Amino acid sequence: RQEYMGGSNIRDPMGFLGESGRAYEWNELSPEILKYIKEHGVLQFIHIYQQNRDVHTPTFLWGDEIEFMIIKLDHNEQEAFASLRGPEVLAKLCEIQKNSTDPDQQKVVWHPEFGAHMLETTPGAPFPSPFSDVEGNMRLRRTLAAKALLSDEIMIGLTAFPRMGAQHKLWAQREEHPFTYPPLPVGGPFSNSSFTPDGIMNPHPRFGALSRNIRQRRGSKVCICSPLFMDQFTNPRDNRDHEVLGQRSGVHQESPTHYYMSEVMKKNAEPAMKGKSSFCCAADVPAIYMDSMAFGMGCCCLQTTFQCPSISHARHLTDQLAVLAPYFLALTAACPILKGLLADTDCRWDVISQSVDDRTPDERGYGPDPSKVLDKSRYDSVSLFISESILLDDTFHNDIDAKINPEAYQMLRDAGLDHRLAKHVAHLFIRDPLVVYNNRVELDDTVDSDHWENIQSTNWQSVRFKPPPPGSGIGWRVEFRVMELQLTDLENAAFATFIALLVSTINHFNLNFYIPLTKVDHNMTRAQAKNAVINETFFFRNQILEPQDPHFLCFYHKVEPSTGNDFKLVTVDHIINGSENFKGLIAGVRAFMAQSPEYQNNSDIQKKFERYLSLISQRASGSLMTIASWMRHFVTSHAEYGHDSVVTPRINYDLICTAHSISTGRLPCPELLGQLMN
C-alpha cells in the first residue's frame, strides 16, 4: 500500500529510505559508476516494461499524499517556530500504530519527509472510488497525529513555514537561527547555507546526501531568487543579512544581501530557467535570496496518484494532467511568504525548482558549448507528451526541444519501445544519479529497480508517469504533483476528489486538452503570479471534444464546427465554471457523476460533493480567496505590519494561530470558505 500511494518510507518518491549503506559523496562517484547506474537503470525499466506492458488493472484505485508541518508555539513570547521533532513524532506514531488494536490506526500510514519539521501522511489503503470518504480519512490523520504532539505543538497544513531562514533583530549577534526549535547553528557540511541549519533536514542520511551532492555537482550553493513584493516602505537594498553574515565566522564578507540580487546572484541564477519564462529574477529586480534545499523541499503539498487500466491509459492521462496542472497550481496557491518576506508570487513551484537545481555552469549556459545546456532544473514542468493517441500531433504539441540521452534511447528502441515512450525515458536519463549507496551498486536488473528509481524519483516533474513496482501486483500509475497544501480537510479533500473525478471524466469521455507544451510552460509561469486565479489568463484548448462526439453537449451549449488544435487565452473561471459556449470542467464532472449509481443513490455523497464543487467554483470565480490571497491580506492588515514587506515574528505567530483555528473549525473564515465549513 505504501508503494501504491507513493509514500517515501520505502523507495518512492524520495526513494531508498530503507537502505542502510553509506551514501557516496559526489566526488566519490566516478564516471564509471555513474555510467553503470544509468545503463542499468535503463535495463531495469526495460525489464519492468516487458513484464508489465500487457498488464490490465480495471479496478479504479487512487490515493492522496499530504505533507503536514509541525509548529511549536510560544504563547508567552508570541512566537511560532518550526519544530524539529518530526522524526520523533513519526517514531511515536508508528509505535502507537504497531501496538494498537484500534482499526482506525490501520487507516493511515505515516512517512518521513525531507524536513525535520514535516510529517507525510497517506491513507492506509487506496481509495476504491472517486466518491470515497477522503475528508474523513484526512480528519482521522489529524486526530491520530495529535496523540504524538506536545502540548505546545500543532500540526498544520501550511505550504511553507513563513519565516524559514529569516533573521530576528534580537538574535543578530548569535549563531543560532531562531525560526527552528530547538535553535541550531546556521549552515553545516550538507547545505553550507548562510540562512538555514542542516538540522532542518530529516536526519536520515539520504536527505543530507541529496542536499550535499546537488551542491557539489552544481559547483556552488543553490541560488534561489523570488521577486520581492514592493510595498510603500520596502527597501530593495536592505543589507540586514549582509551585516549579520559578515559577523559570522567562516562566512565571506561579500555574501549576497537580504533582498537585492547582486551580480554574484545574477551569475548563479539568471540562466537557471534558460529557454522558458520564469519568476527567476533578473539582476535589476528586487529579490528574496535563498541558498539551500530546505527553502524548497521544506515546503508541503497535496499530491494524488491514480492507478490506470493499462499503460496506454496511463500515458494518455499523464499528458492530459500535464496540461491541467497550471490551472490547479493557480487555484491552490498558498505560498506568498518566503524567508519572512512577502513575495510578489503566490506559489512554491519555482522556489523548489531552483532549490534542487544541480546543473553545472556548462549546463546552465556558462560554457562555450551550447550542446551541453539543459534548459530546465530537474524539478520542473513536463517537457514531453508521451501518449500513443492519434490526438497527439508531435510536431505541433511536442514543441519543446527536450534533450535525451542517445545511448539510453537506442537501448529502449532496441528493446521494442515506441519512439514517444523511449524519448520520455531517455529524457529522464540526461540527469545523473544523486544518491548512491555503497552496498547497492551491482544489482540483479530482473529483480531490483533501485537504479531506475534513482533517476525516476529525482526527476520531479509536474506529473509523473509511474511504472508498476517489480512484483507488486500494482498497475501503471500517474501522479499529479502540483497542488499546494490547503488549511482545512475540507479544502484538501475537495481538490483531491475533484482531480479524481476529473480523471474519471477524462477516461470516460476520452477528453483532449492538448495544447503545445511551450504554452503549458507559459501557463506554469503565469499560475505562480500574485492572485493569478483572478488576474491572469491561460492558454486553453477551444474544443476538448469533437462536435460529432455524442457527449459534446455535456461540455458545450451548442454544436459548433470543429476548431481542431486551436486554443486561446482564458481565465481560470472560464476553465472551471465555463463562459461563452463552453460549460466548464465542473459541468463535465457533473455529467460523469450523473452516470454513477454510487453518486445518484446516496444523498450524503451528493451533499458532500456539492460542497466540494461549490468551493472550487467559488475559488475559480474569485468569490472565495485562495490561501495565498488570504495570507497576504492577513499580513498587510496586521497592526504590526510596517508596509515594508516584512513578516515579523509576531505577525508570523498570529498568522499561524489564526490559520490553525480555521483548520480545526474553531474560527469561521467566510472569505476563505464561505459557509461551507461544518
N, C-alpha and C positions, 0 to 999 in steps of 0.2 A: 504493500500500500504506500510505503514511503517513496519508492521509486516511481510509482504511478503519479503521485501528487507532485512530484518534482522537488521533494524536500531535500535539504542539504546535509542530512546527517549520515548519508551513506556515500554516494559519489555523484550527486546530481542536485542542483546545477553548479554549485560552487565546487563540488567534487572531492572525492577521495578523503573525506573526513574520518574514515575508519582506519586509515593507514597509520602504521606505527614506525615506519622507516624515517631516515633523515632526509629532509628536503635539500637538494643541491642548491648552492648559491649559483647565480647566473654565470659567474666567471669559471665555475667548475663544469659547466655544460659545454663540452667540446662540440665543434661542428658535426663530428661523427655521431655523438649521442643525439643531437637534435635531428639529424637526418634519419637516424634509425627510428626514433619515436614517430616522426611524421610519416615515414614509409609504412611502419606497422600500424599506425593509426588508420591509414587508408585501407590497409589489408583487413583490419578489424571491421571497418564499416562495410567493406565488400562482403565479408562473411555474414554480417548481420543482414545485409540487403538480400543476399542469396537465400538465406534461411527464412526470410520473412516477406519477400516481395509478393507472395500469393496469399498471405495471411488475411483472413476476413474476420473482423470482430464487429458484428452488427449491433451489439449492446452499447447503447449510449452511456458513457461514463465520463464524469468530469469532476474537477475539484478546484478549490481556491487555495492560495497561499498568502498569508498576511504576516508582515513583519511589524511587531509592536516595539515600542520604546519604553524603557523603564526609567522613571524620573524620581529623584529624591527631592522632597520639598522641605525647605527650612522655613517654617511659618514664623519663627521669631525674627529672623533677618529678612524675611520675604524674598527669598531667592530659590531658584529651581536649578537642579544640577542633573546632568546625565549620569545615572547610577551605573557603575561598572560591575554590578553584581549579576549581570546576565548569565554567565556560566554557572554561578552558584544557584540562581533561581531555576535554571534548566535542570541541574542535577537534582534539586529538591523535587521538582515536578515529576521527573522520571522515577524517583524513588517512591513518591506517593502513588503514582500510577502502577508501579510494579507490585506494591504491597496491598493494593486496594481491591476489594470485591465489588465496588460500585460500578455498574455497567456504563455509567456516564464517562468514567475515566478512559474507556476504550474508544470513545467517540472523537478523541483529539490526539494528535501527535505533535510533540514538541521537538524543535530543531535548533541547533546553534546557527548564528549568523555572523557576518563579518565584525559587527560592532559588539564590544563587551556590554554595551547599553541596550542591546537588541535581543528580541526573542521571536523566533519564527514559529508560526502555528499553521497546521493544516487539519482538515477533518480526518478522523480515524480510518475512514474508508471512502472511496469515491462516491459521489452522488449519482444515483441511477437515473435522474430526470432533471430537466431544467426547472421543474416545479418543486424540487426537494426543499426541505426546511433549512436553507443555508443560514438565514438570520438566526435561527435558534441555535445552530451549531456554533456560530460566531459568538453569540452571547454566552454559551457554555464555556468557551475558551477563556473569556474574561473572568468568569466566575471561578473556574478552576485555577487560573493563574494567580488570583488574589490570595490563594492559600499559601503561596510561597513568598509573598512580598512582606516587607517590614511595614510597621505602622506608618512610617513617614514616606513610603514609596507608593507610586501609582504606575499602572501600565496604560499607555495612551497611544492613540492612533495618529501620531504626527509624522509627516513625511520626513522632516529634517528637524534636528534639535536647533532651535533658533540661534543660540549663542555658541554653536560649535566653533571652537578656535578663537573666540572673541576675548579681547582684553578687558580687564576690570581695573579702574583707576586706583583702587586700594591695593592692588597686587602688582603694580608695575615694577616694583623693585625685587620681586620674588621669582624664584624659578618655577613654582607650581603654576599650573593653569587651572583656574578655579571653575571652569564650566563643568568639570567632572567631579564626582565624589566616589572615592577619595580623590583629592587633588594630586596630580602627578607631575614630575618634571617634564618639560616640553621636549619633543624630539625623541631620538633613540636610533638604534642601528638599523631598524627596518625602514622607517619613513624619512628619517633625518629632517623632520618637519620643524619649522620655526613657530608653529601655532598649535599643533596637537601632539599629545604624548603617544608613544607606542602602546601604552596601556589602554587606549581607547579601542584597540583591536581585541577580538576574541583571542585568548591565549593559545588556541590550537595552532601548531606550527605552520599549517597551510596558509593561514591568513598573513602572518608576518612574512613568510617566504614570498607570497604573492606580491605584497607591497614592496619588499626589497628588490625582487627580481624585475618588476616593472621599472623601478627607478634605475637599476643598474643597466638593464637593456637599453633604456632610453638614453642613458648617459647624463642624466640630470634629474632633479626632483620633478615631479609632475607640476605643470603650471596651469592652474585653473583660474580663469578670469570671467566674471559675470558682470554685466553692466550694473552700475550703481544707480539707484533711484535718486534723482536730484530734487531735493525739496528746497524750501526757501533759504535755509541756513546751512545746507550741506556744503562741506568744504571738500572739493575733489582732490585736494593735495594735502589732506591731513596726514601728518607724519608720525602719529602716535605709535604705530608699530615699529617704524624705523628707529624711534628713540628707545623703545623697550628692547628691541633686538640688539641694538648696539651696546646695551648694558649687560647682555648675557655673554658669558664666556663661550668661546668657540663659534660664535656667530659673526659672519663677516659684516663689517660696518656698512657695506653697500647693499644690504638686503632690501628687497622691494618694499615700498611704502604700503600703508594700510589700504589706501584707495587707488591712488594714481598708478596707472600702468606705465612702468618705467621702460626704458629701452631694453633692459635685461628681460623683462617680462614679454615685451613685444617679440624679441628674438625667439623665445621659447614657444610662444603661443600663437603668433599671427598666422602661421600656416597650419595650425592644428586641425582646421576643418577645410583644408585646401580642396577646392572643387565643389563646394556647396555653401549655400548661405548659412550663417550661423550667428549665434549670440556671442561667439568668441570675439573679444573686443579688439578694436584697432588701438593704436598707441595713443590717440587723442581722445579716447572715450574713458571717462571716469569708471573705474572698475573695482570690484571686490576681488582681491587676490587671495588665493588659497593654494596650498602646496602639498597636500597629502591625499592619499586614497580615502582616508576617513571622511573627508568632506563629501565624497560621492557615494562610496559603498556603505557609509554610515547612515544613508537615507533608507527609509522604509517605503514599501509599496504594496499594491494589491495585484496579484497575478492569477491567471486562470489557465488550466490545462484541460484539453479535450481529447478523448480517445476517438479516433475516426474509424469508419468501417473498413477502410483499405488505404494503401499507400497513395492511390490516386486521389481519394477524398482528402487525405491529409495534405497533399501538395496543393490542391485547389484551395483548401481552407487557409493554408499558410499565406497564399497570395492575397486572398480577399481580406483577411485580417490585417495584413501589412498596409493595405490602402486605408482601412478604417482606423488604424492606430492613432494618427494625429488628432482625429476628431475627439477621441476619448481621452487623449492626453489633455486637450483643452478643457473638456468637460470636468475632469477630475483634478484640475490644477490646485496644488496645495503647498507650494514651496516659494513664498515671496520673501523669505528672510534667510540670509546666508551670513554666517560669521558675525551675527549681531547687527546686521545692517539690512535695510530694506533694499531689495534688488529691483531692477527695472524689468524683471521677468517673473513668471509665476510658477515655473516648473523645475524639477530636479534634473531633467534629462541630459542637457549639455554639461552640467556640472559632473555627473557621473562619467560621461564620455571622456571628459578631459582628465578625470581623476585616475583612469586606468589606461591612459594613452602611453603605450610602451614603445612607440615608433622612434627609431633612431633619427638623428639630424638628417641623414640622407633620405629617410622615408618621409620626413616632414617637409622636404623640399629644399634643404640647405646644401645638398651636394651637387656636383656637376652633372650627374646622370639622372635625367628625368624619368628613366625607366624604373628607377628604384622607389619612386614616390608612391606612397599609399595614401589615398585620398581621405580615408576615414580612420578614426580610432577603432579599436576592436569592440567598443561599446557604442553602437550606433544603429541607425535605421537599416532595414533590409536593402540590399543592393542588387538582388536578382529575383525575378519571378521564376517559379520552378514547376508550375502545373503542366500537365500533358494536354490540357484543354485546347480546343480549336479557338476558344475565345481569346487566347493569349497570342498577340502579334509580337514576336521577338523584336522586330525592327522598330516598331512604334512604342511598345510598352517597356521593354528592357533597354532603355536608352542611357543607362549608366555604364561607363566603360569599367566594369568590375575586373580587377586583376585576378588571375588564377595562378595556381601552382601547376605548371605544364606537366611535370612528371606525375603528379597526382591525377591530373585529368586523363592522361594516357592510360594509367593503370585502371582507372574507373571505366573508361570506354572499352578497354580490352576485356574487362570483366562483364560487359554487357549492359552497362548503364546507358540510358539515353543522354543526349547532349545537355539538356537543361539540368537534370539532376547531377550529372557528372560535373558540370560547371559550378553548380552550387557548392558541392563538397570540395572541389578544388579551390574555390574561393576561400573557404574556411581555412585551408591549409597554406595560405600565404602568411599565416601567423605562426610564430614559434610557440612550443610548449613553455609554460611559465613556471610550473611547479612539478618537479620530477623527484620521486623518492628513490633513494639508492637501492632499495630492495624490490623495485617494481619497474625495471627496465626490460629485461628479457622475459617475455610472457608468451603464453600459448594464444595465438590470434584466433583460434577457433573456440576459445572458452572465455578469455578476458576481453574487455573493451576499454581498459584504462587509457590507452594512448589515443583512441578515438575520442573518448570523453574529455581527455586533457585539452584537445583543441576545440571540440564542440562546446564544452561548458564555459570556455573563456572567450568565445565569440558571442558577446552579449548583445544580440540584435533585438529589435522591437518585437519580432515574432520569431519563435524558434520551432523549426521542424525537427521532431524527435523520433528517431527510430526505436523499436522495441528493445529494452534491455535484454541481453542474452539469457535465455532460459527462464524468462519471467512469465510468459503467457500473456503479457501486455501487448496491445496493438500499437499501431502508428499514432503518434500524438502531435498536437500543436499547442504551443504555449504562448499566450498573449501577455506581454510583459510591460506595457507602457503605463498602466493606470497608477495614479498617485493614491496614497492611502487617505481614507476619509476618517472623520472623527467618530462616527457612530456606526453601530452594527447595521442600522437601517440603510445608511448610505452605501457601505461596503457590500451588503447583500444585494441592494438594488443594482449596483453596477455589475457585480459578478453574475447575477442571474440574468441581467439584460444581455450580457455578452453570450451567456449560454443559450438564451432564447434566440439571439441573432445568429449564432452558429447553426442552430436547428433550422432557422428560417432560410439561411443561405443554402444549406443542404437540401431542404425540402423544395425550394423553388429554383435551385441552381442559379443563384444571383451572380451578376457580373459587375464588379466595382472597378474593373481595371482602368487605370489612367497611367500615363508614363511615370516611371519611377523618379525621374527628376522632379515631377510635380508632387510626388509623395514627400520627397525631401524638403521641398518648398513648404509643404503643409506642416511638416515636423518642426520647422523653424518658427513658423507663424503660431503654432499651437502653444509655444512657450512664452509668447508675448504677454505683457500685462493685460489682464482681462480679455484674453484672446477670444473667449467664447462669445463675447459681445462685439468686440471692436475689429476682429479680423475676418477675412473671407478666405475660403479654402477651395482648392480645385476638387470638383466632384463630377462624376460621370452623369451625362444627361439622361441616359436610359440604362437602368440596371437589369431590365428585361426587354426582350424584343417585342414589338407591338403584336406579333402573331401569337405570342405565348398566351395560353388560356388563363394564366394568372395575372396578366398585365394590369387589369383593373383593380387588383389588390394594392397596387403601388401607385397608380396614376388615375386621375379623374376621368380621362377620356383617351381614346386611342389616337395616337399621332404617328406620322411617318417615322421610320427608323432614322436615328441620328448617328448610327454607327459608333465610332470611338470618340465622338465629340464630348467635351467636358467644358465646364465653366466655373467661375468663382462664385461661391455662395456662402452663406453664413451657416454656422452650426445649427441654428434654429431651423433653417431650411432642410438640412440633412435629417434632423431628428423629428421635427414636427411637420415639415412639409410647407410648401408655398407654390404658387402658380399651379401647374398641373401635377407636380409630384406630391404625394400624400405624406411622405416621410417614413423613416425607418420604424417608428412606433406603429404606424398603420400596418406596415408589413409584418411586424411581430404579432400584432393583433390578428392578422389573417392566419398566421400559423397557429396561434393559441385557439382560434375558433374551431380548428380541426382536431384539437386534442381532447379526447374524452376525460383525461385526467384533470384538465382545467375546467371543462364545461360542467362536470358533475360534482365539483367541490366548491361551495360558496366561500369557505375560508381561504382557499387558494386564490380565488377571484379577488377577494377584498385585499389580501396581502399584495398581490401583484398589481392591482390598481394603484396602491400607494407607491410602489416602485416606479411604475411608468409615469405617474404624476410627478415624482421627484425629478426624474431625468428630463421630462418635458419642460418643467419649470426652470431647471438649471440651463437648459439649452436656450430657452426664450429670454433668460435674464430675470425672470420673476423671482428666482431664488439665487443667492450669491454662490459662487464657488468657495471652497475653503480658503483659497488664496486671497480672494477679494475680501472675505470676512476677516481674515487675519490682518490684512493691510489696513482695513478700516479700523479694527480694534486698536492697532498701534498708533495710527495717526490721530485717533480720537482720545488717546490716553492723556491724563492730566500731566504726566511727566514727560511726554514727547516734546522734544525741542525743535521740531520741524527741520531736523538735521540728518535724517535717515537712520539715526542710531536707536537700536532696540536695547534699552538699558536693562540691567538685571531685574529691577522692579517691574518694568513693563513685561519682561520675559516671564516672571513669576505670575503676574496677574493673567497674562495670556494663557499660560498652561493651566492654571487653576480654573479659569473660565471654560477653557476647552474641555477639561476633564469633567466639569459639572454638566456640560452639554452632552458629552459622550455617554454619561451614565444616566441621563434623563432627569437629572435633578434641576436643570435650568433650561427653560424653553428658549429657543432661538428661532423665532419666526422668519428672520431674514435669511437664515440658512436652511431651515427645514419646513417653513410654513407651519401648517397644522398637522403635519404627517407623523410626528414623533409621538409614540404612545406615552 
